[in-house]
Each structure stands twice: as C-alpha cells, then as structure tokens.
Amino acid sequence: MTTRELMAVAVALGGRLRGMLRRPERAARPKGKDRSRVRLVLLGAGFAAAYATVGGRMAVLASSEPEEPEETGGLEAPILSTRADITDREGRILATNLATDALYAQPEEMTDPAHSAHELAAIFPDLEEDRLLHDFTSGRKFLWIRRQISPEQVQAVHDIGDPGLLFGPREMRLYPNGPVAAHILGGASYGREGVDSAEVIGVAGVERYFDERLRDPARQDEPLALSIDLTVQATMEEVLQGGMTMMNAKGATGILMNVHTGEILAMASLPDFDPNQRPPVATSGDQSDSPLFNRAIQGVYELGSVFKIFAVSQALDLGLVNPSTMIDTAGPLNWGRFHINDFHNYGAQNSVTEVIVKSSNIGTAHIALMIGAERQQQFLRSLGLLEPTHVEMTEARTGRPLTPKQWSEISLMTISYGHGVSTSPLHLAAAYSTIANGGLTVTPTLVRQDDHVPGPRVMSERAADEAVEMLRQVVSRGTATFADVPGYEVAGKTGTADKPRPTGGYYSDKVIATFAGMFPASDPQYVLVVSLDEPVETSGTEPRRTAGWTAVPVAAELIRRAAPLLGLRPEVEVASGDGVGPSAN
C-alpha cells in the first residue's frame, strides 16, 4: 500500500471515530466543560490510534527490503530513476522512459493467498499458481512478482482486492522502434531497486557507454542526439535482412559513414534482437553466433581484397608507382614454401589500375614488396586499422584487430590483399573514408557532430583521388559491376576471404564476402561497407560465394534506396562497356 493510501486509511479511521463520538449514549454523561474535555481526550486518543496504525504500517513497509536485489532505497545514496531520452540526428525518439508500475507482495498482509495465486496466474500466464502459493505461504515477508506491468494488468490486480498485493512506481526504458538500431542502443535494465523507485542502467551499446550522462538528473531534459538517421537505419536493416535470405548467409553487417566527419548514419548487425526484450547472454557455443554479438565492431575478420587499395594508395603516395606503372602479375608467385595465386590468369603484366580492377593478388603482393613491411605497418596504423576503434560503445574495445606476431615478408604480401590481418567492418569503413575524403583520417562516431575538426593527413590528395578513380573503374568494368547503380556514381572494391577453421587452416566452402564502396564517386560523401557471413548464391548451376555475386548486389540495393533519403539526386551516366565481371574476388 502506498503512503497516499495509508493516509486515506488514517482519515477514514479518524472520521469513524468522530462519528462514534457524535452518537448519543444512554449511560450517564458529564455535562458542560467536563463533557468537552472527555470529547477532546477521546478524539485525541482516536487519532493517536489511527496514526499509530498508519505509522506501524509504514514502518513495516520501510523495514521490508526487497529480496532481489538486496539493495533498496534505504541505502545512503538515493536511487536515481530518471534517464534522458536518446534520439536520432533529426530528433526522432530512439529510447525514452515510460511510467509504469512494479508489482510485489507482502504475504503477511494477504487475506486469501490461494485466491490471489490463482488470479495472478490467470493475469500473468508465465507465472505458476503452485509456485506463487508456495511463496505466499512460506513465511516470506516480501516478494517481487513483476518488475513492470501494464495499466490493464494494474487494474486486473486491483480487482483481486487483496491488500497484500502492492504496486511501486517505476520508469521502464522503452524502445519504440523495436529491433531497429538494437546493437547501437544496446538496452537497459534495472539496477538498485526499492519499492518506490528503481535505477534504470545501461547494459550495452550507447546506453551503457553514456550511462552516467543519461542518468544525470541535471541533464534529464537534454536528449542524447546520435549520428544515425532512423529512416536510413531502418532501410539498411530491411535490405540486409533480405540480402541474408537471398544469399543464404548466416549473418550480415552494414555501415554507412559520412566520409568527412566520421558520423555513422547507419550501422546494423544481423541477426539482431529487440532491446525491449533483450535476450540473455549465451553461456555456451560460439558467442559470434549470438544475436547480441555486434558483427560491425566486435567481429574481426580477414576481409580479403578490399585491402588491396591500401597498398596501392600508399605506393601512389610514396611515388613508387603511378596508375599506369606496369606490375608483374605472372603466377604463381612463389616465396619459400608459400605460393600466391590469382583467381584467374591475368597475364604476365598489368598496370596498377588493372591490378585493382582485376583484383590481382600477385600484382598487389609485388607492390607491397616495393613498400616494405615497416612502412606498410606504419601506414595501416595511421589509417586506424591496427587498434580498436574509439566509437562510443563499450563493445568497441573487444574488436581488437589481429596482426601477425612477426611482420615477415610473406606477411607483408598476404596482408596487402587482406589475409594475415583481421579487422572489423567499422575499421574498414573508417579507412575507406580517409581515401574518399582526400587523405584525412576520420574517427568513427555515433554522436551527432555539430562542429567537426578534420583529422591529420596521411596521404596526399592526389594519391587519394587516383585511388578513388581506380575504385570507380572496379564498379564500372571490374569485379563490382553489380554496384553500378543507375544515377549514382559508385566506387568500391570487393573482398572474398576464406573463413579460418578453429583447428587451423581455412574452409574451402565458407567465406566472408565484403563490398566497401563510396558515393558519389565524383565527390564522395558517404562510405558504405556491406559484409555477409557464409553467403551462397544459388541461382546458377553452381553455387557462387564471391563478393561480386553476393555482397555487391545487396550494397547496390541499399545505395539505391538510401541515397534519396540522404538528399542525393540521381544523375544520368553513360553506360560503360563489358568488364571483368563479378566472379573474381
């Protein structure tokens, strides 16, 4: 019973006592002042008794500590139940609070435990009548029944009419868009609880990263504005879900980033979950298969040929090559006991541009040898590819890139085409943004940026522009032709990497297929990364797993649908001729 209800009882008791004092008595009564004195004494005694009852009842409530959790409002530190809203970049609500009630029982005050147990089991089908009755009659003083209930359930419990069933005010965290942006938001739960209040604390995502700021009473009316656009985010998730189904993939991730500010406009990982009903953490099996696992930032993978543009752009920046420089592509490239091959035979020599367009492992390895291991390592570090990202999520620090213990010459070569080093899709998006914006590093962020300070330059604008032009040709006539979205100039690179076996070696029929692109190519504003886990495209006579057949069509559909939402108007382009095709890596 609440304090207000208890005070109502006190007033009612006082009224009854006053009514009793007004009734005529047949026995002899004092007269005059003596009668008044007696009345005052009796009235005072009545109110004292009434308030003693209320005081005793409140004392019972105050001394009844919830059994789970043990900490309650009786602690010295007050329970802060307020929490600021979270919005997208346009002010649309992503997370907010909803006033609700918690239901608990004080079995000693119950008048009919059996009836109450029966009725509660009918209201809450997941509760067992026998278990409730046992809890009500086992000598417990306090019992949480439900942490939060709906207004309809409140009324139904009221109708039971048992004084031992009580309500406590609560604020529950509500995610009105369901699973949209689930991994970004993360979710919230109750922390310290008392009967009249409970902490709402972040358990993952930005809810946890910004927990202190969101719980600050002084800032409860200041929403946390994220960088994401709700409509673009929802579109990305819808397209990725369709792509997963069409390509028979076990997982998917997508990232759309502003190439100048590092703002993440959308970021998704599938499978996902509804933060309103966050599932428990898996205690067995592969954690990366859990819907809670964020593939975009926690998943580190060998991403394959999407890395080739880093070797080429560095060589361009160092003046070691130009787009027309001829590179040895005769294969295989033998290095000790290692043999590097290409997906197809591309001939004895190709220009640097053709090495990227045709996606030659051999040609890229030769370019890497020109650069050297030390300079390669320094350049990849400057792009942010060798350290965890600093995006505003606690999970980000677990997405630590995997690098070789010894950066040998064979490591130098394999890393140049995306093998031997593992990074997250978010790392890849940030590095591609550096190329897209003319050579300035960006720091990925999930917070809307009203003021932006450009990062340090790591390559010349000339080298970056030449790299973008090569990536444009990959889409117009190379391995990513399915990404050539009519009206939107797209530049990008495919990557198909065999998945490693837990026991060593690689699977021959399981890949990570990735497309990293930017648009519009003439003046890049956005970078898009789409990655599919174990895709298999089966429309032909043979199963196809390369990114050109799997990740690229999904990315193209996403660009086609998201570009107008970003305010980009389509432009008419002249169709290009035949190219390499999507079967290369």
N, C-alpha and C positions, 0 to 999 in steps of 0.2 A: 504494500500500500504506500502511495506517495505521501509526502508531507502535507500537500493540499487536502488529500483525502482524510488524513488523520485530523487536521484542523476542522474539517467538516464534521467529523465524529464528535470532536470536542464541543462544537457549537450545538450540535444536536443534543448531546448529553446535558449541556447547560440549559437548553430550552426545556427539556423534560423535567429537570429539577425545578425550574421556575414554575412550570405548570403544576407540579406536585405541591409547591408551596401555596398556590392560589386556591387549592381545593379546601372547602370548609371541613373542619374537623369537629366531630361530635364530642370529643373529650374537652375537658376544661382547658381554656387557653388564656395566657396572660393578656392583659389589656394595655392600651396606650403605648408608652415608651418601651415597656418590657416586651410587648409583642414585636415591636420593630427590631429590638436588639436580637430577639430569638430568630426573626426572619433573616437578618443580616448574617448571623452566625451560621444558620443552616445553608443560606445561599453561598456563603464563602466556603463552607465545607463541601458543598456540592461541586462548585467549580474546581476546588482543590482536588476532589476525587476524579473529576473528568480529565483535568490536565495531567493528573498523575497517571491515568490510564494512557493518555497520548504520549506522555514522556516515557513511560515504560515501553510502549510500542516502538517509539523512535529509537530508544536505547537498544532494543532487540535488533532493529534494522542496522544501526550503526555498528553493533558488535558482530553481525553476521557477515563474515567475509566470504566472498565467492571462492569456491574450492578450485576453480580453474579459470583464469590464472590465479595464483595465490596473492599477487599484489593487487591492491584495490585503492580506492580513493582515500583510504585512511593514511596513506603514506604522506611524508612531509612534502614531497614535490607534488604540485597539483597535476591532475590529469588534463592534458590539452587535447580537447576533442575537435578543435577547428582544423580545417585544412583548405588551402586555397585551390581554386579551380585550375585546370590545365586546358589550354586552348590551342588550336592550330594557328598558323600565321595570320589568318583572317579573322580571328576571334571566335571561331566556332568551337563549341564545348567538346572536349575530348574526355575530361574527367571532372566530376563535380560531387557534391555531397547531397544526400537525401535524408531528411528527417524520418526516423523510423523508431521502432521500439524493440527492446530485448525482452524476452520472457523468462522469468525464473520462478522458482517455488521455494516457499518456506514450509516444509512439510508439517512442522509443529502447529501451524496455523490452519492447516487444511481441515475441512469439515467432512469431506467424503472422498478420500484418496482413490477408492476403487472407481467411483463415477468419473472423477477428474481424469484418471488414467485412460479410461475408455473413451471419453470425449476427445482428449488430446490426440490419441492415436487416430481418431477419425479426421481431425483437422490437419494433422501432420502425418501422412501415410508412411513416412520413413521412420517414425517412432514406434517402438513395440510396446503394446499395452502392458504385458507382463513385466517388462524391464522397468517401465515407469512406476508401476505399482510397487515393485521391489524397492526402488529408490525412494519412493514416498514413505515407505513403512519400515525403513531400515535404520531409523534414528538419525538421519542426516538433517542438519539444520538449514542447509542452503543447497540449491540445485539449479544450475543453468539448464534451461530447456531448449531455447533457441536464441542465438545471438542477435538475430534480426528477423522481424516478421512484418507482414504486410498489414495495412489498415483493416482489410477484410478479416485477416486472422486475429487481429486485436479484438474486433467485435465478437468473433466466434468464441474466443476465450472468455471475454466478458460475460457472454451468455451462459457459460458454465456456472458462474456465480459462486465460485469457491474463493474465500478470502485469502487462501494461501497461495494463489496464483497471482503473481505481481508483474508489473511492467516497469522497465527502466528506459529512459530516453536514450536514443542512440543516433549517431550520424553514420550512415553507411556510405562507402565510396561507390559511385555509380559511373559506369562507362556506357553512355547512351548509344554508342555505335557498335556495341558488341565486340567482335573479334578484330575490328579494323584498328590497325596500329597496336595490336596486342603486345608484341615484343618491345616496341618503343615505350609504351606506357608501363608495362610490367605487371602492375597490380598492387593492391594494398590489403592489409589485414588489420585485425585488432591487436593492440599491444596491451598495455596495462588497462585493467578494467575495474570499475566499481559498479555499484548497482545503478547509479545515476549518470555515468559517463564512461567513455572508453576512448583510448587513443586510437587513431587511425594512422598506421605506419606503412610506409612503402616497403615492399618486399623484393622488388626487381625493377629494372628499367629506370626511366626518369623519375618514377615515383620514389624509388629508393635513393637515387643519386641526389635528388633535390629535396630529400625528406625534411631536413632541418628548415629549409626555406619555406616549404609548403606548410609546415606546422607552426610557423612563426605567427603568433596572434596579431602582431603589428602589421603583417602583410597578408592577412587572410582575404582582404578585398582586392588584392593585386594578383590577377591570374598569371600563371607562368605560360608565356607565349612560345610555343615551339616553332621550329622552322618548317615543319611539314605542312602540306596543303591537303586537307581532308579529302577533297574530291579526287586529287591525283593519287593519294594513298589508296583510296578505295578502288580506283581503277587499276592500279598496279596489282593489288591482291586478286582482283577478279581475273585479270589477264593471266597472272601466274598460275592461278588455280586451274584455269582452262588449259594452259600450256602443260602443266603437270599431267593432267588427264590425257591430253592428246599425245604427249610424248612418253607416256608410261613411266614417268620419273617418280622416284621415292621422295624427292624433296626439291625445293626451289628457293631462290632468293633473288631479290632485285633491289637496286639502289639508284635513285635519281638525285643528282647533286648539282648545285649551282657552281660553275667552274671558277668563279671569281671569289665568292665568299665562303665556299665550303659548306653552305647551308644544305642540309638534306631535305629535299622536297618530299621524298617518299622512300621508305625502306621497309621491305617485307621479307619474312621468312616463313616458309611452309614446310610441314604442317604447322598450324598455329593453334590458338586457344581463345576462349572468351575470358577476359580478366574479371568479369563479374562472377565467374565460377572457375577460378584458377585451379588447374589440376595439381595433385601432389607431385613432389619431386620424385623421379624414378630412383629406386634403390638398387636396381639390378639392370643388366643389359647395357647396351650402348647408349650413353647419355645423348649422343648426337642424333639418335632416332626419336628422342622425346619432343613433343610439341613445344616444350618450354625452351628448347635449345635454339638460340638465335644464330642461324647459319651466316647471317650477314656480317656479324662481328666476332662471334665465338668460333665459328668454323674456319680453320686454316687448312688450305688445300694447295696442292701443286696445280696451278691454273693453266699451265701449258703455254701455247703460242701467243697469248695476249701479252706475254712478257717481251716478245721479240722487239717491239717498238722501243723499249727502254735501251736495249743495246744499240739500236740504230740511231736513236736520237742523241745518245751520248757520243757516239762516233762522229755524228754530224757536228755536234757542239765542239768537240775537240779538234775538228778539222782533219780527221783521219780519212773521211770519205765525203763524197757528195752524192746526191741521188743517182747520178749516172755512173759512179765508180763500179767497175766490174769485179765481181766476187766469185771465187771458186765454189762451185756447187756440185762438183763431181763426187759421186759417192760409191761406197760408203766412206765416211771419214773415220779412219782407224787411229786410235790413240791407246797404245798398250793393248790391254785386253778388252778395251771398250770400242764399240762400233756405233757411229752415229749415222742414221739413215733418214731419208725423206719419205713422205707419204707416196710421192710419185717421183719418177726420174725427171728432173728439171734441166738436164743437160750439164755441160762442163762449166759454164759461166753464166751468171745473171747479174744485172745491175742491182744496186742496193734497193731501188724501188721494187724491182721484180722479186727480190728476196722476201720482202714484206708481202707483196701482193700474192705470191705463190706459197708463202709461209714455209720457206726452206730452213730446216733445222741446220743443215750443213753450212749454208751461207751465213746464217746468224752466228754459228759457232766460230767461223773464221773471223767475223767482225769482232767477236768477243776477244779472240786471241790478240787482235790489234790493241784492244783497250787494256787488257791485263787485269789480274784478279784484284789488286789493291784499288785501282781506280774504279773498277766495277762495284766493289763493295761500298766505297765512299759515295758513289752516285746513287745506288739503291737506298742507302741510308738517308741521303739528302731528300729523297722522294718519300721518306717515311715508311718504307717497305720492310724495315728490319726491326722495328719496335712496335709495341702495342699502340693503337690509336688513342687519342685523348678525347674521343667523343664522350658526351655526358651520360654514360651508362656504366654502372659498376661492373657489368659483364665484360666491358671492353678490355680490361686488363688480363682477362683469361685468353683473349685472342692474340697470343704472342706468336709471332712468326717463327717458323722452324728453319734454321740455317745449318749448313754443314759445320762440323767441328773444325775441319781443316779446309780452307778455301783453296783447293788444289786447282790445277789447270783443267782437269776434267770437270770439276765443279763449276769453274768459270764458264765452260762451254755449255754444260747442261742447264745451268741457271739462266743463261742468255735466252733459252727457248722455254723457260718455265718449268723445268724439272730440277729437283735437288733443293728447292726452297719452297716453303709453304706460307702463304699469306691469306688474309681474309678478303672477301669481296669488297669490303669497305676500304681496305688498304689500296686495292686496285683502283677503285673509283677516285680516291684522292690523288693517286699518282697520275692517272689519265687526265684529271683536271689540271694538273700542272702543265702538261703538254698542251691541253686545249686553250689555256689562258695566255699562252705565250712564254711560259717558263717560270712562273711564280708559284711557290709552294702554297698549298692550302691546308688548313686544319679542319677536318670534318666536324660539324656541329649540328646539334638538334635544337638549338635555341635560335629564335629569330634574331637576325643581326640588323640593327638599325644603323650602326656605324661599323665600317669594316676597314681594317688596316691590312694592306697587301703583305703577303709573306715574302721571304727573301728569294732572290732569283737563283735558280740552279742550272739553267741553260739559257742560251741566247734565244731571242725572239725568232731569229732566222731559222735556227735548228728546230724549234718547236713548230713553226709554220710549215717547214719542209716535211716534218713527221706527220702533221695533220693531213697534208696533201697526199702522202702515201696511204694513210688510213682511208682517205676518201676513195682512192683507187681500189682498195681492198673491197669496198662495198660496191663500187660501180662495175668492177670486172674481175674481182678476186674470189676469195673463199666466203664472202659475206654478202653475196648478191641479193639474197632474200631480205636484207635490211634496207634495200634501196626503196624507201617509202616515197611514193609519188607526192611531190610538193614539198618534201622536207629533205634537204641535203644531209645525208648521214655519213659519217666517217667512223671507222671502227675496225676491230680485229677479233678474229675467232681464236679460241683455245680449246683443245681437247686433250685431257690428261688422263691416263690410266690411273685407277684408284689403287693405292697400295694395299697389300694383304697384311692383316695383323701379324702374321708369322714371317713376313718378309717377302720381297718380290712384289709383283703387280698382277692384278686381274687382267685377263685378256678380253673380258666382255663387260667390264664395269668402268665407266668413265665419269669425270666431271666435265661438263660441256659449258663453256662460257663465251659470252659476247660482251666486249667492252667497247662502247661507242660514244660519239659526241654529235651534237646537232645544235643549230645548222652548221654545216662544215665550213661555210664561208666566214662565219663569225661565231664560233662555238659559245653557247651559253650554258648548256647542260651536258653532263656526262651520265650515261646510263650503263649499268652493269647488270646483266642477267645471267644466272648460273643455274644449271639443272644437275641434279644428282642422279646418276644412273639412268639417263634417258635412253629410250629405244624407239625410233621412228619406224613404223611397220607398214607404211602404205605401199612400199615396193615389194619386189620379190625377195630382197634380202634386208635384214634389219640394219638400220643406219643409226650410228651413235655420234657422229661428229657434230661439232657445234653449228656448222653451216646448215645442217638439216634439222637441228633440234632447238638450240638456244636462240639462234638468229631469227627464225620466224616469230617466236614469242616476243623478242625485243622489238621487232618491226611492228607488231600489233600494238604493243604498248606505246611506241612513239606515235603511231597513227592516232591513237585515242587520247594520249596525254598532251601532245603538242598544242592542240587548240585550247585545252584547259590552261596552258601556260601562257596563252596570249600570242602564240606564234601563228602567223598566217601562211598557208601553203603557197609555194611559188612553182611555176611551171618549169620543168627541167627538160633538156634534150636527152632522149634515151641514148644509153651507151651501147656499144657492141657486145658481142659474146665475150665471156671471160673464162676464168679458171673453173668456177663452179663451187658448190658448197661441200664437195666430198673431201677436200683437203682439210688439214687440221688448223 
